[in-house]
Amino acid sequence: MQKSLAALAQETTPSSYAIVVSELCFSYPDQGDVLRQVNLRLKPGEQVGLIGPNGAGKTTLFLSLCGIFKPSGGEIMLFGKPVVVGEFRPEIGLVFQNPNDQLFLPSVQDDVAFGPENMGLSSEEVEERVQQALSVTGVKHLAERVPHNLSGGEKCMVAIATILAMHPKLILYDEPSANLDLRARRRLIRFLKTSQQTNLISSHDLELIVEVCDRVILLDEGQIVADGSPTEVMGDEYLMEAHGLERPHSLIPHYC
């Protein structure tokens, strides 16, 4: 059955997307333009990889999407509502590259509870969210541990739990596999593949992007230069080399 014109129109309105970025620009006082007319749309439930060389603007884009940085131009709509700098939006969460930037309380449980507690929830609701987040990320046994005494992989999953406890619809991951050993990386990939949120994952770990994401965006010099499936974008040898990247090994043709 074909969809009605009204239904098709509804699917293309900003409120039907998790996030809509229109002509986004950002400049640092001493660096000039870091983001240049970025246009981006993510549908609810998408698993999207964000790749690009160092200095491409990936982290700046994330901080803009969260309302931490004020764009010099353009607009960001989050689930149909404009992002306002400094305004807390529980619909979106950011997992930092370095978990130590996110973990600062005496115990894992305290860190995971911090977000829900500051949302004005009841103690019962906070406890329920904490236990759920610890369980989903597989770190329930670490609840009473001191975060800074944990391994890199454990810190990574605890940092994710601190975000999940606030029940975001969209999560931004900034280099989530950085500094993880093989076992911790595999555990992270298993978690991401079963995630129920809309995820935008920035990473230099291109094999992780291949495994987890169904769409890839290539950002370079503050502009989106490619947007497509992992094979279309990361499997294009000339495109990747033109932007200082190498194809993931799994996408390189192997001939007998």
C-alpha positions as CSV (number, residue, x, y, z in Angstrom):
1,M,0.0,0.0,0.0
2,Q,1.4,3.4,-1.0
3,K,1.7,6.0,1.7
4,S,-0.6,9.1,1.6
5,L,0.9,12.5,0.7
6,A,0.2,13.6,4.3
7,A,2.1,10.6,5.7
8,L,5.1,11.3,3.4
9,A,5.1,15.0,4.4
10,Q,5.1,14.0,8.1
11,E,8.1,11.8,7.6
12,T,10.1,14.7,6.2
13,T,9.3,17.4,8.8
14,P,12.0,18.2,11.4
15,S,9.9,16.6,14.2
16,S,10.2,13.2,12.4
17,Y,14.0,13.2,12.8
18,A,16.1,12.7,15.9
19,I,18.3,15.6,14.8
20,V,18.3,18.1,12.0
21,V,21.3,20.3,11.4
22,S,20.9,23.1,8.9
23,E,23.8,25.3,7.5
24,L,25.7,24.9,10.8
25,C,28.9,27.0,11.1
26,F,31.3,27.4,14.0
27,S,34.5,29.5,14.4
28,Y,37.1,29.6,17.1
29,P,38.5,33.2,17.6
30,D,42.1,32.0,16.7
31,Q,41.3,29.3,14.1
32,G,38.7,30.6,11.7
33,D,35.9,28.3,10.5
34,V,35.9,24.9,12.0
35,L,32.4,23.9,10.8
36,R,31.2,25.2,7.5
37,Q,27.6,24.9,6.5
38,V,27.1,21.5,7.8
39,N,23.7,19.9,6.9
40,L,22.8,16.6,8.6
41,R,19.7,14.6,9.4
42,L,19.4,11.5,11.6
43,K,16.3,9.4,11.9
44,P,15.3,7.7,15.2
45,G,17.0,4.4,15.6
46,E,19.9,5.0,13.1
47,Q,23.4,3.8,13.9
48,V,25.6,6.4,12.2
49,G,29.4,6.6,12.1
50,L,31.2,9.9,11.9
51,I,34.7,9.6,10.4
52,G,37.4,12.1,9.3
53,P,41.0,13.0,9.9
54,N,42.2,14.8,13.0
55,G,41.1,18.4,13.1
56,A,38.1,17.7,10.8
57,G,35.6,19.2,13.3
58,K,34.0,16.1,14.7
59,T,34.3,16.9,18.4
60,T,33.3,20.6,17.7
61,L,30.2,19.2,16.0
62,F,29.4,17.1,19.0
63,L,29.7,19.9,21.4
64,S,27.5,22.1,19.2
65,L,24.8,19.4,19.0
66,C,24.8,19.2,22.8
67,G,24.3,22.9,23.2
68,I,27.8,23.4,24.8
69,F,29.1,25.5,21.9
70,K,27.2,28.3,20.3
71,P,27.3,28.1,16.5
72,S,28.2,31.2,14.6
73,G,25.5,30.3,12.1
74,G,22.8,27.8,11.3
75,E,20.3,25.9,13.3
76,I,20.1,22.6,15.2
77,M,16.8,20.9,15.9
78,L,16.7,18.0,18.4
79,F,13.5,15.9,18.2
80,G,11.6,18.9,16.7
81,K,12.8,21.5,19.1
82,P,15.7,24.0,18.6
83,V,18.9,23.4,20.6
84,V,19.6,26.4,22.9
85,V,23.1,26.9,24.3
86,G,23.3,26.1,27.9
87,E,19.9,24.4,28.1
88,F,19.8,20.9,29.5
89,R,18.2,18.4,27.1
90,P,17.9,14.9,28.5
91,E,17.1,13.6,25.0
92,I,20.8,13.7,24.1
93,G,23.8,12.4,25.9
94,L,27.6,12.6,25.1
95,V,30.1,9.9,26.0
96,F,33.5,11.6,26.2
97,Q,36.6,10.1,24.7
98,N,38.3,10.1,28.1
99,P,36.1,8.5,30.7
100,N,38.0,10.4,33.4
101,D,36.3,13.6,32.2
102,Q,33.0,12.0,33.1
103,L,33.7,10.1,36.3
104,F,34.4,12.3,39.4
105,L,32.4,10.9,42.4
106,P,33.5,8.4,45.1
107,S,31.8,5.4,43.6
108,V,30.5,4.0,40.4
109,Q,26.9,4.1,41.8
110,D,27.3,7.7,42.7
111,D,28.5,8.7,39.3
112,V,25.6,6.8,37.5
113,A,23.1,8.4,39.9
114,F,24.4,11.9,39.4
115,G,22.4,12.7,36.2
116,P,19.0,11.3,37.3
117,E,19.4,13.0,40.7
118,N,19.8,16.4,39.0
119,M,16.8,15.8,36.9
120,G,14.6,16.1,40.0
121,L,13.5,12.5,40.0
122,S,12.3,10.6,43.1
123,S,14.8,8.5,45.0
124,E,13.0,5.4,43.9
125,E,13.1,6.4,40.2
126,V,16.8,7.3,40.5
127,E,17.6,3.9,42.0
128,E,15.6,2.1,39.3
129,R,17.5,3.9,36.6
130,V,20.9,3.3,38.2
131,Q,20.3,-0.4,38.5
132,Q,19.0,-0.6,35.0
133,A,22.0,1.3,33.5
134,L,24.5,-0.8,35.5
135,S,22.8,-4.0,34.4
136,V,22.6,-3.1,30.7
137,T,26.3,-2.2,30.6
138,G,27.3,-5.2,32.6
139,V,29.0,-3.3,35.4
140,K,26.6,-4.0,38.2
141,H,29.3,-5.7,40.2
142,L,31.4,-2.5,40.1
143,A,28.7,-0.3,41.8
144,E,30.7,0.3,45.0
145,R,34.1,0.6,43.3
146,V,36.1,3.8,43.0
147,P,35.9,4.8,39.3
148,H,39.5,5.9,39.0
149,N,40.7,2.5,40.1
150,L,38.9,0.7,37.3
151,S,40.5,-0.6,34.0
152,G,40.1,1.4,30.8
153,G,37.3,-1.0,29.6
154,E,35.4,-0.8,32.8
155,K,35.6,3.0,32.9
156,C,34.3,3.1,29.3
157,M,31.2,1.0,30.2
158,V,30.6,3.0,33.4
159,A,30.8,6.3,31.5
160,I,28.1,4.9,29.1
161,A,26.0,3.8,32.1
162,T,26.1,7.4,33.4
163,I,24.5,8.6,30.2
164,L,22.0,5.7,29.9
165,A,20.6,6.5,33.4
166,M,19.2,9.7,32.0
167,H,17.3,7.8,29.3
168,P,18.5,9.8,26.3
169,K,17.0,9.1,22.9
170,L,20.2,10.0,21.1
171,I,23.8,9.3,22.2
172,L,27.0,10.8,20.8
173,Y,30.1,8.6,21.3
174,D,33.4,10.4,20.9
175,E,36.1,7.8,20.1
176,P,34.6,5.2,22.4
177,S,37.1,2.5,21.7
178,A,40.2,4.6,22.2
179,N,42.8,3.0,24.5
180,L,40.7,-0.2,25.0
181,D,42.3,-3.6,24.8
182,L,40.9,-6.2,22.4
183,R,38.6,-7.8,25.0
184,A,37.1,-4.5,26.2
185,R,36.7,-3.3,22.5
186,R,34.8,-6.5,21.6
187,R,32.5,-6.0,24.6
188,L,31.9,-2.4,23.6
189,I,31.0,-3.5,20.0
190,R,28.5,-6.1,21.4
191,F,26.9,-3.5,23.5
192,L,26.6,-0.9,20.6
193,K,25.1,-3.5,18.3
194,T,22.3,-4.2,20.7
195,S,21.7,-0.5,21.7
196,Q,18.2,0.8,21.4
197,Q,19.1,4.4,21.1
198,T,19.9,6.5,18.1
199,N,23.7,6.6,18.0
200,L,26.2,8.9,16.3
201,I,29.7,7.4,16.8
202,S,32.8,9.4,16.0
203,S,35.8,7.1,15.7
204,H,39.2,6.4,14.0
205,D,38.4,2.7,14.7
206,L,37.0,2.1,11.3
207,E,36.4,-1.6,11.7
208,L,34.2,-0.8,14.7
209,I,32.2,1.5,12.4
210,V,31.9,-1.3,9.8
211,E,30.5,-3.7,12.5
212,V,28.1,-1.3,14.2
213,C,26.9,1.3,11.8
214,D,24.6,1.2,8.8
215,R,25.5,4.7,7.6
216,V,28.8,6.6,7.6
217,I,29.4,10.4,7.3
218,L,32.8,11.7,6.3
219,L,33.7,15.1,7.7
220,D,36.8,17.0,6.6
221,E,37.8,20.6,7.0
222,G,34.5,21.3,8.7
223,Q,32.3,20.0,5.8
224,I,30.5,16.8,5.1
225,V,32.1,15.4,2.0
226,A,30.4,12.0,1.9
227,D,27.3,10.3,3.4
228,G,26.3,6.7,2.6
229,S,26.7,3.1,3.6
230,P,30.0,1.9,5.1
231,T,30.8,0.2,1.8
232,E,30.0,3.2,-0.3
233,V,32.1,5.6,1.8
234,M,34.8,3.6,3.5
235,G,35.2,1.1,0.7
236,D,36.0,3.9,-1.8
237,E,39.8,3.9,-1.9
238,Y,40.2,7.2,-3.7
239,L,37.7,9.0,-1.5
240,M,39.4,7.8,1.7
241,E,42.9,8.6,0.5
242,A,41.8,12.0,-0.6
243,H,40.9,12.8,3.0
244,G,43.8,11.2,4.7
245,L,42.2,7.9,5.7
246,E,42.7,4.3,4.8
247,R,40.1,1.7,3.9
248,P,39.2,-0.7,6.7
249,H,40.8,-4.1,6.0
250,S,37.5,-5.8,5.9
251,L,36.4,-3.6,3.0
252,I,39.5,-4.2,0.8
253,P,38.8,-6.7,-1.9
254,H,40.9,-9.9,-1.6
255,Y,41.6,-11.9,-4.7
256,C,42.8,-15.5,-4.8
